[in-house]
């Protein structure tokens, strides 16, 4: 069972907001959830008993959703990402200041990377706004990496006789600029392990440059949302043609990420563990948990006015809202139950069966959103080839 790695790991249990649908409740009980759910904001209270929800015109509902997504999901997660990246930078500085580092020091450094990576995984789905410009998404995480760009990028930096700082790093191979590059150095093992490295000073120089790079990127992304993108999203302006276009962009990003997680983080791993995301840090399973949690947050605007509310309040489709929320709960259950070690998981028939169950659950979730939800709202999804951009 995947260990809880931060205090937010129980958030996926808080899904039902309007009704105590029998299926949803049984799933929560089965996975140990307390059955309690958060109330909606006071401005949009949930209906009581059998009361019919007040109908909201879809255009107004779009604005409510976009506002809560900006305030309750996107901005808080980008702030958390910046904070975790800054904490990781501090951890690297602390580690590299030690005259002789111990195993416990390396463990602390690795934990800071894990926390930074988890923060990224929760907002990895979003590819609009500042993250989509200046190659920022890839500079934080170059993955999938079929051409070993990360390994080559790190090797080139370590062998480069010049001083490696953030401005220089930002001009180099994107594979050597982000979290996977740090992962390769911090989690190296055997003769290449960080504690026994003969080039420790150079590794510290490179790690500090990478950490400064992703901190700068996270600051730019967060500030961009605060200054411009939040208002553009809510009002359907700037890069968005309308509020409907803004909703369509977010839903398109959600559907694309569900497909990416299923195809690249689950299905491909069953065939080749080396292809697993964050395999060196053994974080593939925890990444999956964070991704599934993000799906719920996007669909429910983090238990505020979500896409499920648009179904209920603008289309009176409680059934589809409950069905998607129940599928989110089931998918989260399956992800939480995974063994932490994907290398071990794929070696057994039972382990492969677990991955197949998650894949099927993700596939059903994708169809519910891409087909049923989109058809009900009468919206269109943007083109996404899922080639990683």
C-alpha positions in Angstrom: 0.0 0.0 0.0 1.4 3.4 -0.9 2.4 5.3 2.2 0.9 8.7 2.8 3.6 11.2 2.0 1.9 14.4 3.0 -1.1 15.6 4.8 -3.2 16.0 1.6 -3.2 12.4 0.7 -6.7 11.9 2.1 -8.3 14.6 0.0 -9.4 12.2 -2.7 -11.9 10.8 -0.2 -14.0 14.0 -0.2 -15.9 13.7 -3.4 -19.7 13.6 -3.0 -21.0 17.1 -2.6 -24.8 16.9 -3.2 -26.0 13.4 -2.6 -25.0 10.3 -0.7 -25.2 8.1 -3.7 -25.1 4.5 -2.7 -22.2 3.5 -4.9 -20.1 6.4 -3.9 -20.7 5.8 -0.2 -19.9 2.1 -0.5 -16.6 2.9 -2.2 -15.6 5.4 0.4 -16.4 2.9 3.2 -14.5 0.2 1.4 -11.3 2.3 1.2 -11.5 3.5 4.8 -12.9 6.9 4.1 -14.9 8.6 6.8 -17.8 9.4 4.5 -17.8 13.1 5.4 -17.7 15.6 2.6 -16.9 19.3 2.4 -19.7 21.8 1.9 -19.7 24.1 -1.1 -18.9 27.7 -0.6 -21.6 29.7 1.1 -22.4 31.5 -2.1 -23.4 28.2 -3.7 -24.7 26.0 -1.0 -25.6 22.4 -1.7 -29.3 21.6 -1.8 -30.8 19.9 1.2 -32.7 16.7 1.2 -34.6 16.2 -2.0 -34.6 19.9 -2.9 -34.0 20.5 -6.6 -30.8 22.5 -7.2 -31.3 26.1 -8.4 -30.7 26.1 -12.1 -27.8 28.3 -13.3 -27.3 29.3 -16.9 -24.3 27.6 -18.4 -22.4 30.8 -19.1 -22.7 31.9 -15.5 -21.7 28.4 -14.4 -18.6 28.6 -16.5 -17.6 31.8 -14.7 -18.2 30.2 -11.3 -16.1 27.2 -12.2 -13.2 29.2 -13.7 -13.1 31.5 -10.7 -12.9 28.5 -8.3 -10.4 26.7 -10.4 -8.1 29.8 -10.4 -8.5 30.6 -6.7 -8.8 27.1 -5.2 -6.8 24.9 -7.5 -4.4 26.5 -9.9 -2.9 29.3 -7.9 -2.6 27.3 -4.6 -0.8 24.5 -6.5 1.6 26.8 -8.3 2.3 28.5 -5.0 2.9 25.1 -3.4 5.2 24.1 -6.3 7.3 27.3 -5.9 7.5 26.7 -2.1 8.6 23.1 -2.6 11.1 24.0 -5.3 12.6 26.7 -3.0 12.7 24.2 -0.1 14.6 21.8 -2.4 17.0 24.5 -3.3 17.7 25.1 0.4 18.1 21.4 1.0 20.8 21.2 -1.7 22.6 24.3 -0.3 22.5 22.7 3.1 23.8 19.3 1.9 26.6 20.8 -0.1 27.7 22.9 2.8 28.5 19.8 4.8 32.2 18.8 5.1 31.2 15.2 5.4 27.6 14.2 4.5 26.0 11.1 6.1 23.3 8.8 4.9 20.8 10.7 6.9 21.8 13.9 5.1 21.3 12.2 1.7 17.9 10.9 2.8 16.8 14.4 3.8 18.0 15.7 0.4 16.1 12.9 -1.4 12.9 13.6 0.6 13.1 17.3 -0.4 13.2 16.2 -4.1 10.2 13.8 -3.6 8.2 16.7 -2.1 9.1 19.0 -4.9 8.2 16.3 -7.5 4.8 15.7 -5.8 3.9 19.3 -6.0 4.8 19.3 -9.7 2.8 16.1 -10.3 -0.4 17.8 -9.0 -0.2 20.6 -11.6 1.5 18.7 -14.4 -1.8 18.4 -16.2 -2.1 22.1 -16.9 -0.6 23.3 -20.2 -2.1 26.8 -20.6 -0.8 30.1 -19.3 2.8 30.9 -18.5 3.8 27.2 -18.2 3.1 26.8 -22.0 5.6 29.5 -23.0 9.5 29.6 -23.1 9.5 25.8 -23.0 8.9 26.0 -19.2 7.0 22.7 -19.0 9.8 20.7 -20.5 12.4 22.6 -18.6 10.8 21.5 -15.3 10.4 17.9 -16.5 11.7 16.5 -19.7 9.6 13.3 -20.0 9.1 11.0 -21.7 12.7 10.7 -22.6 13.1 8.1 -25.3 16.5 9.6 -26.5 18.1 9.8 -23.0 18.3 13.6 -23.2 18.3 13.8 -19.4 21.3 11.5 -19.0 23.2 13.2 -21.8 22.3 16.6 -20.4 23.6 15.8 -16.9 26.7 14.1 -18.2 27.6 17.1 -20.3 27.1 19.5 -17.4 29.2 17.4 -15.0 32.0 17.2 -17.6 31.8 20.9 -18.6 34.9 22.7 -17.2 33.1 26.0 -17.1 31.3 27.2 -14.0 27.7 26.0 -14.2 25.2 28.6 -12.9 21.5 29.2 -13.6 22.0 31.6 -16.6 24.4 29.2 -18.3 22.2 26.2 -17.5 19.1 27.9 -19.1 20.9 27.9 -22.4 21.7 24.2 -22.4 19.9 21.0 -23.2 16.4 21.0 -21.6 17.0 17.5 -20.4 19.6 18.7 -18.0 17.5 21.6 -16.6 14.7 20.1 -14.4 13.5 17.6 -11.8 14.7 14.5 -13.8 18.2 15.9 -14.0 18.2 16.5 -10.2 16.8 13.0 -9.7 19.6 11.4 -11.7 22.2 13.1 -9.5 20.5 12.8 -6.1 19.3 9.2 -6.4 22.4 7.8 -8.2 23.6 4.5 -6.6 26.4 2.1 -6.4 29.8 3.6 -7.6 28.0 6.7 -8.8 26.3 7.4 -5.6 26.4 11.0 -4.4 28.0 10.3 -1.0 31.0 8.6 -2.6 31.3 10.8 -5.7 34.8 12.0 -6.5 33.4 15.0 -8.2 31.2 16.1 -5.4 32.0 19.8 -5.8 31.0 19.7 -9.5 27.8 17.8 -8.7 26.9 20.4 -6.1 27.5 23.2 -8.6 25.2 21.5 -11.1 22.5 20.7 -8.5 22.5 24.3 -7.3 22.2 25.6 -10.9 19.3 23.2 -11.7 17.5 24.1 -8.4 17.9 27.8 -9.1 16.5 27.2 -12.6 13.3 25.5 -11.6 12.8 28.0 -8.7 13.0 30.8 -11.2 10.6 29.1 -13.6 8.1 28.4 -10.8 8.2 32.1 -9.7 7.6 33.2 -13.3 4.7 30.9 -13.7 3.0 31.9 -10.4 3.5 35.6 -11.0 2.2 35.3 -14.5 -1.0 33.8 -13.2 -1.3 36.4 -10.5 -0.7 39.3 -12.9 -2.6 38.3 -16.0 -3.6 34.7 -16.6 -6.1 34.4 -13.7 -8.1 37.4 -15.0 -7.8 36.1 -18.6 -9.1 32.7 -17.6 -12.1 33.9 -15.5 -13.1 36.5 -18.1 -12.4 34.5 -21.3 -9.9 37.0 -22.7 -6.2 37.1 -23.7 -5.2 33.6 -24.9 -8.9 32.5 -24.3 -11.5 33.5 -26.9 -14.4 33.2 -24.3 -15.2 31.6 -21.0 -16.4 28.6 -22.9 -13.1 28.4 -24.7 -11.3 28.6 -21.3 -13.4 25.7 -20.0 -12.7 23.8 -23.1 -9.0 24.3 -22.7 -9.1 23.0 -19.1 -11.2 20.0 -20.0 -8.9 19.3 -23.0 -5.9 19.4 -20.6 -7.7 17.1 -18.2 -8.6 14.5 -20.9 -5.1 14.6 -22.4 -3.6 14.0 -19.0 -5.9 11.1 -18.2 -4.8 9.5 -21.5 -1.1 10.3 -20.8 -1.3 8.7 -17.4 -3.0 5.6 -18.7 -0.9 5.1 -21.8 2.5 6.2 -20.5 2.5 5.9 -16.8 0.6 2.6 -16.5 0.4 0.7 -19.8 3.9 1.3 -21.0 5.3 0.4 -17.6 3.8 -3.1 -17.8 6.0 -3.7 -20.8 9.1 -1.8 -19.8 9.8 -0.6 -16.3 12.7 1.5 -17.6 10.0 3.7 -19.2 8.4 4.5 -15.9 8.3 8.1 -14.8 10.7 9.0 -12.0 11.9 5.4 -11.9 15.3 6.2 -10.4 13.7 7.8 -7.4 11.1 5.0 -7.3 8.4 7.6 -7.3 6.3 6.2 -10.2 3.5 5.0 -7.9 3.3 8.2 -5.8 3.3 10.2 -9.1 0.2 8.2 -10.2 -1.6 9.0 -6.9 -0.9 12.7 -7.3 -2.1 12.7 -10.9 -5.4 11.0 -10.0 -5.9 13.4 -7.2 -5.4 16.2 -9.6 -8.2 14.8 -11.8 -10.6 15.0 -9.0 -9.6 18.6 -8.1 -10.1 19.6 -11.7 -13.5 18.0 -12.0 -14.7 19.4 -8.7 -12.6 22.6 -8.4 -11.3 21.2 -5.2 -14.7 20.6 -3.6 -16.0 24.0 -4.8 -18.0 24.9 -7.9 -16.8 22.2 -10.2 -17.6 20.6 -13.5 -19.9 18.3 -11.7 -21.9 21.3 -10.5 -22.3 22.5 -14.1 -23.8 19.1 -14.9 -26.2 19.4 -11.9 -27.0 23.1 -11.9 -27.1 23.8 -15.6 -28.2 20.4 -17.1 -29.9 18.7 -14.1 -27.7 15.6 -14.8 -27.0 14.4 -11.3 -26.6 10.8 -12.6 -23.6 11.6 -14.8 -22.0 13.8 -12.1 -22.3 11.0 -9.6 -21.0 8.4 -12.1 -17.8 10.4 -12.9 -17.2 11.2 -9.2 -17.6 7.5 -8.4 -15.2 6.6 -11.1 -12.7 9.1 -9.7 -13.0 7.5 -6.2 -12.5 4.0 -7.7 -9.4 5.1 -9.7 -8.0 6.7 -6.6 -8.6 3.6 -4.6 -6.7 1.5 -7.2 -3.8 3.9 -7.3 -3.5 4.1 -3.5 -3.4 0.3 -3.4 -0.4 0.0 -5.7 3.0 -1.3 -4.5 5.5 1.5 -4.3 8.1 -0.4 -6.3 7.0 -0.7 -9.9 10.0 -2.9 -10.6 8.5 -5.5 -8.2 5.0 -4.9 -9.3 5.5 -5.9 -13.0 7.3 -9.1 -12.0 4.1 -10.9 -10.8 0.8 -11.8 -12.4 -1.1 -10.1 -9.5 1.0 -6.9 -10.0 0.3 -6.8 -13.7 -3.4 -7.4 -12.9 -3.4 -4.3 -10.6 -2.0 -2.2 -13.4 -4.6 -3.6 -15.9 -7.4 -2.6 -13.4 -6.1 1.0 -13.1 -5.7 1.2 -16.9 -9.3 0.1 -17.4 -10.5 2.5 -14.8 -8.7 5.4 -16.4 -10.0 4.4 -19.8 -13.6 4.5 -18.5 -13.0 7.8 -16.8 -11.5 9.3 -20.0 -14.6 8.1 -22.0 -17.0 9.6 -19.4 -15.4 13.0 -19.6 -14.4 13.0 -23.3 -17.7 11.6 -24.6 -20.6 11.9 -22.0 -19.5 15.1 -20.3 -18.5 17.0 -23.4 -21.7 16.0 -25.2 -23.9 17.1 -22.3 -22.3 20.5 -22.2 -22.1 20.9 -25.9 -18.5 21.9 -25.8 -15.5 21.0 -28.0 -12.1 19.6 -27.1 -9.0 21.1 -28.5 -6.6 19.0 -30.5 -3.9 17.3 -28.5 -1.6 14.7 -30.1 -0.2 13.8 -26.7 3.3 14.0 -28.0 4.3 15.5 -24.7 3.8 19.1 -25.5 
